[in-house]
């Protein structure tokens, strides 16, 4: 990997792309620490220090992860990339349900551009809702329940609150624009790199906190983290290759076909999406308890949710999280990989799997292999996500564990994809030099 980056910096056009990407990342991190107008910075810093010593800062763990620690700072880029991720997931699900969107997907590049436009509109709507919710929590003092400091300069200034909502929503729009700039003029997928940046941004502070608290625990965390990274790299690269043979056919005077290829089915076909789904669902009970849990009105249901689903150290939370990941893995794979469609496309172009008849038998075979392959992938996602939670629950350590399953999956996945893109561009330039 280091060799690929060294060779890329020696290539003038790739060096420009890498420097452009690094510049966008620096601008992105600047917006993540720039406070929104109307926030009392000193009081907010005091509340953040108190939240690090308690579980109050973990109520919004998933959104806080994807904001790179900017959410609880109420910065310009406080919402991070989470509204865009949620909008993309919703559109992917709606493509399967709504025939109009499915038709757009089949239209190729023009249809995909239309779906991307819908994703942007939905992202803005979600950003308005999320920014309004978090500012309302900050205004009422529920963003940091254990902190008595006033976070906003003037909680009763309606114009100031509307201005904060507009600025945070505009920040989400700028983040989308920066991601598209990286995709067009930089290296790698822009949105993925921004997610990677936000996840990695919290590592130095979290590792420093663990090191200051207990050096032995820090050593254990580093060993576990390296082991988990190696395991994730191994599984993420694993795939089942189904051989495909294309028959020879005559078109005019030329012979086409007769080639052999394969269909790569990854063990983790769903990627990080099932973990995001499960974490988002379990984030709702935590938000519910923060909004409605009061000592004056003890609701039994709210109390049960607060005791069993609001924190990650309870057996019910762990079991629910694991089962949701397994369910969403099968669900997402079923809507993203369509065996009958793949079988029809193979049959249309004269392709077949050796030993399997084209058409329906091929679709049944692909479905059988995919179902068998998804089982270890679902268990892998569940275990990777559960290992930090179980270990921290047993050890009684802080929940701010930097090598969480979601963090590792994002870092390894984006890192591998970016390195592959750099290597492919280097190979392309080597071929051009050879042909000249």
One Martini backbone bead per residue (centre of mass of N, CA, C, O) as a GRO file, in nm:
protein
  436
    1UNK     BB    1   0.059   0.062  -0.022
    2UNK     BB    2   0.303   0.257   0.004
    3UNK     BB    3   0.400   0.210  -0.285
    4UNK     BB    4   0.154   0.329  -0.428
    5UNK     BB    5   0.182   0.618  -0.309
    6UNK     BB    6   0.468   0.673  -0.410
    7UNK     BB    7   0.403   0.639  -0.714
    8UNK     BB    8   0.179   0.855  -0.722
    9UNK     BB    9   0.368   1.103  -0.643
   10UNK     BB   10   0.548   1.061  -0.911
   11UNK     BB   11   0.285   1.129  -1.052
   12UNK     BB   12   0.159   1.418  -1.152
   13UNK     BB   13  -0.156   1.373  -1.177
   14UNK     BB   14  -0.184   1.207  -0.911
   15UNK     BB   15  -0.067   1.421  -0.724
   16UNK     BB   16  -0.293   1.627  -0.770
   17UNK     BB   17  -0.524   1.448  -0.664
   18UNK     BB   18  -0.413   1.401  -0.377
   19UNK     BB   19  -0.387   1.701  -0.295
   20UNK     BB   20  -0.684   1.769  -0.339
   21UNK     BB   21  -0.795   1.568  -0.133
   22UNK     BB   22  -0.643   1.682   0.114
   23UNK     BB   23  -0.768   1.967   0.097
   24UNK     BB   24  -1.063   1.879   0.142
   25UNK     BB   25  -1.016   1.746   0.417
   26UNK     BB   26  -0.919   2.002   0.562
   27UNK     BB   27  -1.180   2.164   0.513
   28UNK     BB   28  -1.365   1.961   0.654
   29UNK     BB   29  -1.230   1.980   0.940
   30UNK     BB   30  -1.280   2.280   0.980
   31UNK     BB   31  -1.597   2.257   0.983
   32UNK     BB   32  -1.598   2.055   1.241
   33UNK     BB   33  -1.471   2.302   1.444
   34UNK     BB   34  -1.676   2.514   1.360
   35UNK     BB   35  -1.884   2.711   1.512
   36UNK     BB   36  -2.197   2.792   1.560
   37UNK     BB   37  -2.392   3.044   1.567
   38UNK     BB   38  -2.499   3.067   1.919
   39UNK     BB   39  -2.262   2.930   2.072
   40UNK     BB   40  -2.133   2.835   2.384
   41UNK     BB   41  -1.817   2.740   2.399
   42UNK     BB   42  -1.737   2.708   2.701
   43UNK     BB   43  -1.984   2.546   2.797
   44UNK     BB   44  -1.950   2.316   2.591
   45UNK     BB   45  -1.673   2.220   2.691
   46UNK     BB   46  -1.770   2.143   2.974
   47UNK     BB   47  -1.982   1.931   2.884
   48UNK     BB   48  -1.784   1.747   2.733
   49UNK     BB   49  -1.610   1.671   2.978
   50UNK     BB   50  -1.846   1.536   3.132
   51UNK     BB   51  -1.929   1.326   2.906
   52UNK     BB   52  -1.659   1.155   2.909
   53UNK     BB   53  -1.736   1.047   3.221
   54UNK     BB   54  -1.993   0.942   3.072
   55UNK     BB   55  -2.293   0.828   2.894
   56UNK     BB   56  -2.407   1.091   2.755
   57UNK     BB   57  -2.219   1.087   2.485
   58UNK     BB   58  -2.366   0.793   2.372
   59UNK     BB   59  -2.655   0.841   2.258
   60UNK     BB   60  -2.518   0.943   1.962
   61UNK     BB   61  -2.305   0.740   1.843
   62UNK     BB   62  -2.352   0.711   1.534
   63UNK     BB   63  -2.355   1.016   1.463
   64UNK     BB   64  -2.087   1.082   1.601
   65UNK     BB   65  -1.914   0.905   1.420
   66UNK     BB   66  -2.012   1.047   1.135
   67UNK     BB   67  -1.896   1.342   1.259
   68UNK     BB   68  -1.615   1.331   1.412
   69UNK     BB   69  -1.721   1.484   1.688
   70UNK     BB   70  -1.922   1.736   1.587
   71UNK     BB   71  -2.203   1.718   1.714
   72UNK     BB   72  -2.143   1.806   2.025
   73UNK     BB   73  -2.021   2.092   1.903
   74UNK     BB   74  -2.205   2.241   1.702
   75UNK     BB   75  -2.116   2.259   1.414
   76UNK     BB   76  -2.134   2.313   1.083
   77UNK     BB   77  -2.059   1.983   1.051
   78UNK     BB   78  -2.231   1.811   1.262
   79UNK     BB   79  -2.390   1.593   1.078
   80UNK     BB   80  -2.239   1.523   0.840
   81UNK     BB   81  -2.301   1.214   0.651
   82UNK     BB   82  -2.570   1.088   0.761
   83UNK     BB   83  -2.800   1.199   0.578
   84UNK     BB   84  -2.687   1.069   0.316
   85UNK     BB   85  -2.692   0.776   0.407
   86UNK     BB   86  -2.993   0.759   0.469
   87UNK     BB   87  -3.091   0.844   0.185
   88UNK     BB   88  -2.955   0.614   0.028
   89UNK     BB   89  -3.099   0.380   0.168
   90UNK     BB   90  -3.388   0.465   0.103
   91UNK     BB   91  -3.356   0.461  -0.209
   92UNK     BB   92  -3.276   0.161  -0.232
   93UNK     BB   93  -3.548   0.060  -0.120
   94UNK     BB   94  -3.742   0.215  -0.323
   95UNK     BB   95  -3.650   0.079  -0.587
   96UNK     BB   96  -3.799  -0.194  -0.514
   97UNK     BB   97  -4.096  -0.065  -0.469
   98UNK     BB   98  -4.075   0.151  -0.699
   99UNK     BB   99  -4.115   0.144  -1.037
  100UNK     BB  100  -3.997   0.419  -1.125
  101UNK     BB  101  -3.715   0.378  -0.995
  102UNK     BB  102  -3.650   0.114  -1.142
  103UNK     BB  103  -3.656   0.240  -1.425
  104UNK     BB  104  -3.428   0.443  -1.375
  105UNK     BB  105  -3.205   0.234  -1.317
  106UNK     BB  106  -3.231   0.102  -1.619
  107UNK     BB  107  -3.133   0.372  -1.786
  108UNK     BB  108  -2.871   0.440  -1.641
  109UNK     BB  109  -2.710   0.732  -1.616
  110UNK     BB  110  -2.965   0.915  -1.620
  111UNK     BB  111  -3.120   0.765  -1.392
  112UNK     BB  112  -2.896   0.794  -1.175
  113UNK     BB  113  -2.904   1.105  -1.170
  114UNK     BB  114  -3.193   1.122  -1.063
  115UNK     BB  115  -3.150   0.965  -0.800
  116UNK     BB  116  -2.933   1.158  -0.691
  117UNK     BB  117  -3.123   1.401  -0.674
  118UNK     BB  118  -3.317   1.274  -0.469
  119UNK     BB  119  -3.102   1.233  -0.250
  120UNK     BB  120  -3.047   1.532  -0.201
  121UNK     BB  121  -3.327   1.618  -0.114
  122UNK     BB  122  -3.347   1.417   0.127
  123UNK     BB  123  -3.099   1.522   0.276
  124UNK     BB  124  -3.209   1.803   0.341
  125UNK     BB  125  -3.455   1.711   0.502
  126UNK     BB  126  -3.295   1.552   0.719
  127UNK     BB  127  -3.119   1.791   0.812
  128UNK     BB  128  -3.349   1.962   0.923
  129UNK     BB  129  -3.449   1.758   1.134
  130UNK     BB  130  -3.183   1.706   1.289
  131UNK     BB  131  -3.106   1.998   1.362
  132UNK     BB  132  -3.366   2.062   1.515
  133UNK     BB  133  -3.339   1.840   1.731
  134UNK     BB  134  -3.055   1.920   1.852
  135UNK     BB  135  -3.125   2.215   1.920
  136UNK     BB  136  -3.360   2.148   2.107
  137UNK     BB  137  -3.186   1.991   2.310
  138UNK     BB  138  -2.996   2.232   2.372
  139UNK     BB  139  -3.221   2.432   2.468
  140UNK     BB  140  -3.333   2.221   2.706
  141UNK     BB  141  -3.071   2.041   2.817
  142UNK     BB  142  -3.067   1.728   2.674
  143UNK     BB  143  -2.786   1.683   2.546
  144UNK     BB  144  -2.677   1.739   2.859
  145UNK     BB  145  -2.811   1.624   3.142
  146UNK     BB  146  -2.544   1.667   3.349
  147UNK     BB  147  -2.555   1.966   3.242
  148UNK     BB  148  -2.606   2.319   3.356
  149UNK     BB  149  -2.523   2.454   3.113
  150UNK     BB  150  -2.546   2.703   2.870
  151UNK     BB  151  -2.517   2.656   2.528
  152UNK     BB  152  -2.681   2.891   2.445
  153UNK     BB  153  -2.695   3.225   2.432
  154UNK     BB  154  -3.019   3.228   2.318
  155UNK     BB  155  -3.291   3.024   2.359
  156UNK     BB  156  -3.525   3.258   2.271
  157UNK     BB  157  -3.402   3.292   1.984
  158UNK     BB  158  -3.550   3.226   1.693
  159UNK     BB  159  -3.360   3.339   1.476
  160UNK     BB  160  -3.105   3.192   1.580
  161UNK     BB  161  -3.215   2.903   1.547
  162UNK     BB  162  -3.272   2.919   1.244
  163UNK     BB  163  -2.981   2.982   1.166
  164UNK     BB  164  -2.861   2.713   1.269
  165UNK     BB  165  -3.024   2.528   1.083
  166UNK     BB  166  -2.925   2.649   0.816
  167UNK     BB  167  -2.621   2.602   0.859
  168UNK     BB  168  -2.627   2.291   0.897
  169UNK     BB  169  -2.763   2.232   0.627
  170UNK     BB  170  -2.545   2.370   0.454
  171UNK     BB  171  -2.318   2.183   0.550
  172UNK     BB  172  -2.432   1.929   0.416
  173UNK     BB  173  -2.418   2.040   0.127
  174UNK     BB  174  -2.110   2.082   0.126
  175UNK     BB  175  -2.036   1.790   0.171
  176UNK     BB  176  -2.153   1.683  -0.092
  177UNK     BB  177  -1.973   1.859  -0.274
  178UNK     BB  178  -1.699   1.755  -0.175
  179UNK     BB  179  -1.746   1.460  -0.255
  180UNK     BB  180  -1.779   1.518  -0.563
  181UNK     BB  181  -1.501   1.643  -0.605
  182UNK     BB  182  -1.338   1.392  -0.537
  183UNK     BB  183  -1.462   1.207  -0.754
  184UNK     BB  184  -1.381   1.395  -1.005
  185UNK     BB  185  -1.068   1.519  -0.898
  186UNK     BB  186  -0.979   1.277  -0.739
  187UNK     BB  187  -0.950   1.002  -0.505
  188UNK     BB  188  -1.206   0.821  -0.510
  189UNK     BB  189  -1.471   0.811  -0.298
  190UNK     BB  190  -1.590   1.083  -0.150
  191UNK     BB  191  -1.785   0.981   0.074
  192UNK     BB  192  -1.600   0.760   0.186
  193UNK     BB  193  -1.364   0.949   0.267
  194UNK     BB  194  -1.527   1.122   0.467
  195UNK     BB  195  -1.599   0.892   0.653
  196UNK     BB  196  -1.310   0.808   0.715
  197UNK     BB  197  -1.227   1.080   0.840
  198UNK     BB  198  -1.435   1.083   1.076
  199UNK     BB  199  -1.344   0.817   1.210
  200UNK     BB  200  -1.034   0.887   1.245
  201UNK     BB  201  -1.055   1.159   1.412
  202UNK     BB  202  -1.115   1.004   1.703
  203UNK     BB  203  -0.859   0.837   1.772
  204UNK     BB  204  -0.648   1.008   1.926
  205UNK     BB  205  -0.826   1.085   2.173
  206UNK     BB  206  -0.909   0.797   2.260
  207UNK     BB  207  -0.622   0.683   2.298
  208UNK     BB  208  -0.533   0.897   2.504
  209UNK     BB  209  -0.743   0.828   2.722
  210UNK     BB  210  -0.656   0.532   2.761
  211UNK     BB  211  -0.358   0.590   2.833
  212UNK     BB  212  -0.419   0.769   3.086
  213UNK     BB  213  -0.585   0.556   3.243
  214UNK     BB  214  -0.445   0.277   3.102
  215UNK     BB  215  -0.175   0.110   2.979
  216UNK     BB  216  -0.271  -0.183   2.967
  217UNK     BB  217  -0.532  -0.128   2.810
  218UNK     BB  218  -0.390  -0.005   2.566
  219UNK     BB  219  -0.241  -0.264   2.480
  220UNK     BB  220  -0.493  -0.437   2.438
  221UNK     BB  221  -0.631  -0.257   2.229
  222UNK     BB  222  -0.407  -0.277   2.012
  223UNK     BB  223  -0.413  -0.583   1.974
  224UNK     BB  224  -0.713  -0.609   1.903
  225UNK     BB  225  -0.707  -0.412   1.664
  226UNK     BB  226  -0.505  -0.566   1.483
  227UNK     BB  227  -0.667  -0.829   1.470
  228UNK     BB  228  -0.926  -0.707   1.345
  229UNK     BB  229  -0.801  -0.593   1.089
  230UNK     BB  230  -0.698  -0.862   0.977
  231UNK     BB  231  -0.977  -1.004   0.969
  232UNK     BB  232  -1.121  -0.801   0.783
  233UNK     BB  233  -0.933  -0.822   0.541
  234UNK     BB  234  -0.976  -1.124   0.490
  235UNK     BB  235  -1.291  -1.116   0.449
  236UNK     BB  236  -1.316  -0.880   0.238
  237UNK     BB  237  -1.142  -1.057   0.018
  238UNK     BB  238  -1.344  -1.269   0.018
  239UNK     BB  239  -1.450  -1.512  -0.243
  240UNK     BB  240  -1.685  -1.643  -0.478
  241UNK     BB  241  -1.613  -1.812  -0.784
  242UNK     BB  242  -1.820  -1.820  -1.064
  243UNK     BB  243  -1.820  -1.981  -1.344
  244UNK     BB  244  -1.815  -1.848  -1.690
  245UNK     BB  245  -1.947  -1.936  -2.013
  246UNK     BB  246  -1.901  -1.837  -2.354
  247UNK     BB  247  -2.035  -1.870  -2.645
  248UNK     BB  248  -2.005  -1.908  -2.971
  249UNK     BB  249  -2.045  -1.642  -3.225
  250UNK     BB  250  -2.184  -1.513  -3.523
  251UNK     BB  251  -2.096  -1.182  -3.672
  252UNK     BB  252  -2.092  -1.225  -3.968
  253UNK     BB  253  -1.733  -1.270  -3.994
  254UNK     BB  254  -1.733  -1.281  -3.682
  255UNK     BB  255  -1.602  -1.397  -3.374
  256UNK     BB  256  -1.774  -1.457  -3.067
  257UNK     BB  257  -1.658  -1.549  -2.776
  258UNK     BB  258  -1.526  -1.816  -2.579
  259UNK     BB  259  -1.513  -1.718  -2.289
  260UNK     BB  260  -1.379  -1.680  -1.955
  261UNK     BB  261  -1.533  -1.631  -1.634
  262UNK     BB  262  -1.666  -1.455  -1.337
  263UNK     BB  263  -1.854  -1.447  -1.029
  264UNK     BB  264  -1.821  -1.229  -0.763
  265UNK     BB  265  -1.878  -1.349  -0.429
  266UNK     BB  266  -1.898  -1.213  -0.138
  267UNK     BB  267  -1.909  -1.266   0.191
  268UNK     BB  268  -1.950  -0.942   0.218
  269UNK     BB  269  -2.204  -0.819   0.034
  270UNK     BB  270  -2.323  -0.574   0.229
  271UNK     BB  271  -2.125  -0.461   0.423
  272UNK     BB  272  -2.212  -0.183   0.637
  273UNK     BB  273  -2.526  -0.154   0.629
  274UNK     BB  274  -2.640  -0.341   0.861
  275UNK     BB  275  -2.507  -0.179   1.093
  276UNK     BB  276  -2.653   0.085   1.036
  277UNK     BB  277  -2.936  -0.016   1.068
  278UNK     BB  278  -2.913  -0.125   1.360
  279UNK     BB  279  -2.808   0.139   1.492
  280UNK     BB  280  -3.048   0.317   1.411
  281UNK     BB  281  -3.267   0.160   1.565
  282UNK     BB  282  -3.114   0.173   1.850
  283UNK     BB  283  -3.122   0.491   1.859
  284UNK     BB  284  -3.424   0.543   1.920
  285UNK     BB  285  -3.444   0.457   2.224
  286UNK     BB  286  -3.235   0.665   2.319
  287UNK     BB  287  -3.395   0.915   2.226
  288UNK     BB  288  -3.653   0.853   2.384
  289UNK     BB  289  -3.531   0.873   2.672
  290UNK     BB  290  -3.418   1.169   2.641
  291UNK     BB  291  -3.715   1.295   2.596
  292UNK     BB  292  -3.913   1.117   2.828
  293UNK     BB  293  -3.725   1.090   3.070
  294UNK     BB  294  -3.872   1.132   3.393
  295UNK     BB  295  -3.926   1.174   3.735
  296UNK     BB  296  -4.231   1.275   3.725
  297UNK     BB  297  -4.280   1.046   3.472
  298UNK     BB  298  -4.293   0.711   3.527
  299UNK     BB  299  -4.250   0.505   3.268
  300UNK     BB  300  -4.227   0.172   3.220
  301UNK     BB  301  -4.130   0.159   2.926
  302UNK     BB  302  -3.903   0.371   2.948
  303UNK     BB  303  -3.750   0.224   3.171
  304UNK     BB  304  -3.693  -0.037   3.015
  305UNK     BB  305  -3.540   0.096   2.782
  306UNK     BB  306  -3.322   0.234   2.961
  307UNK     BB  307  -3.213  -0.045   3.085
  308UNK     BB  308  -3.185  -0.227   2.790
  309UNK     BB  309  -3.139  -0.001   2.521
  310UNK     BB  310  -2.948   0.257   2.601
  311UNK     BB  311  -2.723   0.042   2.641
  312UNK     BB  312  -2.440  -0.188   2.560
  313UNK     BB  313  -2.438  -0.376   2.858
  314UNK     BB  314  -2.681  -0.555   2.770
  315UNK     BB  315  -2.819  -0.849   2.667
  316UNK     BB  316  -3.054  -0.736   2.498
  317UNK     BB  317  -2.889  -0.548   2.321
  318UNK     BB  318  -2.695  -0.757   2.201
  319UNK     BB  319  -2.908  -0.949   2.077
  320UNK     BB  320  -3.051  -0.737   1.903
  321UNK     BB  321  -2.808  -0.645   1.738
  322UNK     BB  322  -2.733  -0.919   1.613
  323UNK     BB  323  -3.010  -0.988   1.479
  324UNK     BB  324  -3.027  -0.732   1.302
  325UNK     BB  325  -2.776  -0.786   1.133
  326UNK     BB  326  -2.863  -1.056   1.011
  327UNK     BB  327  -3.124  -0.958   0.882
  328UNK     BB  328  -3.003  -0.717   0.707
  329UNK     BB  329  -2.816  -0.888   0.539
  330UNK     BB  330  -3.030  -1.053   0.390
  331UNK     BB  331  -3.200  -0.816   0.293
  332UNK     BB  332  -2.983  -0.657   0.126
  333UNK     BB  333  -2.896  -0.887  -0.062
  334UNK     BB  334  -3.184  -0.937  -0.187
  335UNK     BB  335  -3.198  -0.627  -0.316
  336UNK     BB  336  -2.903  -0.622  -0.476
  337UNK     BB  337  -2.924  -0.936  -0.559
  338UNK     BB  338  -3.047  -1.078  -0.872
  339UNK     BB  339  -3.060  -1.386  -0.997
  340UNK     BB  340  -3.264  -1.370  -1.239
  341UNK     BB  341  -3.123  -1.129  -1.378
  342UNK     BB  342  -2.846  -1.260  -1.416
  343UNK     BB  343  -2.946  -1.505  -1.577
  344UNK     BB  344  -3.071  -1.344  -1.813
  345UNK     BB  345  -2.810  -1.200  -1.904
  346UNK     BB  346  -2.651  -1.454  -1.966
  347UNK     BB  347  -2.851  -1.572  -2.176
  348UNK     BB  348  -2.846  -1.330  -2.376
  349UNK     BB  349  -2.505  -1.368  -2.411
  350UNK     BB  350  -2.430  -1.686  -2.387
  351UNK     BB  351  -2.425  -1.770  -2.085
  352UNK     BB  352  -2.272  -2.018  -1.853
  353UNK     BB  353  -2.272  -2.268  -1.615
  354UNK     BB  354  -2.103  -2.530  -1.554
  355UNK     BB  355  -2.364  -2.774  -1.522
  356UNK     BB  356  -2.577  -2.539  -1.585
  357UNK     BB  357  -2.866  -2.434  -1.679
  358UNK     BB  358  -3.021  -2.201  -1.825
  359UNK     BB  359  -3.195  -1.978  -1.627
  360UNK     BB  360  -3.355  -2.104  -1.367
  361UNK     BB  361  -3.123  -2.290  -1.263
  362UNK     BB  362  -2.923  -2.055  -1.230
  363UNK     BB  363  -3.086  -1.893  -1.023
  364UNK     BB  364  -3.098  -2.119  -0.808
  365UNK     BB  365  -2.793  -2.148  -0.774
  366UNK     BB  366  -2.730  -1.856  -0.691
  367UNK     BB  367  -2.919  -1.854  -0.445
  368UNK     BB  368  -2.783  -2.087  -0.294
  369UNK     BB  369  -2.497  -1.963  -0.272
  370UNK     BB  370  -2.579  -1.692  -0.140
  371UNK     BB  371  -2.707  -1.809   0.116
  372UNK     BB  372  -2.455  -1.963   0.216
  373UNK     BB  373  -2.265  -1.702   0.211
  374UNK     BB  374  -2.429  -1.510   0.408
  375UNK     BB  375  -2.397  -1.649   0.679
  376UNK     BB  376  -2.096  -1.580   0.746
  377UNK     BB  377  -2.131  -1.275   0.695
  378UNK     BB  378  -2.335  -1.221   0.923
  379UNK     BB  379  -2.163  -1.333   1.157
  380UNK     BB  380  -1.923  -1.146   1.112
  381UNK     BB  381  -2.067  -0.878   1.161
  382UNK     BB  382  -2.175  -0.944   1.443
  383UNK     BB  383  -1.901  -1.006   1.583
  384UNK     BB  384  -1.748  -0.745   1.519
  385UNK     BB  385  -1.966  -0.565   1.667
  386UNK     BB  386  -1.957  -0.731   1.956
  387UNK     BB  387  -1.672  -0.742   2.075
  388UNK     BB  388  -1.650  -0.457   2.206
  389UNK     BB  389  -1.905  -0.474   2.382
  390UNK     BB  390  -1.830  -0.726   2.547
  391UNK     BB  391  -1.551  -0.639   2.648
  392UNK     BB  392  -1.651  -0.376   2.793
  393UNK     BB  393  -1.859  -0.513   2.979
  394UNK     BB  394  -1.655  -0.698   3.126
  395UNK     BB  395  -1.440  -0.461   3.198
  396UNK     BB  396  -1.583  -0.174   3.248
  397UNK     BB  397  -1.544   0.026   3.031
  398UNK     BB  398  -1.547   0.249   2.810
  399UNK     BB  399  -1.744   0.326   2.521
  400UNK     BB  400  -1.485   0.474   2.385
  401UNK     BB  401  -1.415   0.268   2.139
  402UNK     BB  402  -1.217   0.281   1.859
  403UNK     BB  403  -1.243  -0.048   1.776
  404UNK     BB  404  -1.500  -0.071   1.631
  405UNK     BB  405  -1.675  -0.235   1.402
  406UNK     BB  406  -1.755   0.007   1.224
  407UNK     BB  407  -1.476   0.139   1.204
  408UNK     BB  408  -1.322  -0.096   1.077
  409UNK     BB  409  -1.497  -0.138   0.825
  410UNK     BB  410  -1.455   0.143   0.707
  411UNK     BB  411  -1.148   0.162   0.695
  412UNK     BB  412  -1.089  -0.094   0.529
  413UNK     BB  413  -1.280  -0.054   0.289
  414UNK     BB  414  -1.179   0.227   0.195
  415UNK     BB  415  -0.880   0.163   0.179
  416UNK     BB  416  -0.894  -0.063  -0.034
  417UNK     BB  417  -1.040   0.096  -0.258
  418UNK     BB  418  -0.831   0.326  -0.290
  419UNK     BB  419  -0.586   0.149  -0.359
  420UNK     BB  420  -0.711   0.018  -0.611
  421UNK     BB  421  -0.745   0.281  -0.773
  422UNK     BB  422  -0.449   0.361  -0.777
  423UNK     BB  423  -0.342   0.100  -0.914
  424UNK     BB  424  -0.514   0.121  -1.171
  425UNK     BB  425  -0.392   0.395  -1.265
  426UNK     BB  426  -0.101   0.297  -1.278
  427UNK     BB  427  -0.146   0.071  -1.487
  428UNK     BB  428  -0.257   0.252  -1.710
  429UNK     BB  429   0.010   0.420  -1.741
  430UNK     BB  430   0.192   0.180  -1.809
  431UNK     BB  431   0.046   0.100  -2.072
  432UNK     BB  432   0.089   0.367  -2.220
  433UNK     BB  433   0.399   0.354  -2.220
  434UNK     BB  434   0.419   0.082  -2.376
  435UNK     BB  435   0.262   0.171  -2.638
  436UNK     BB  436   0.470   0.411  -2.702
   0.00000   0.00000   0.00000
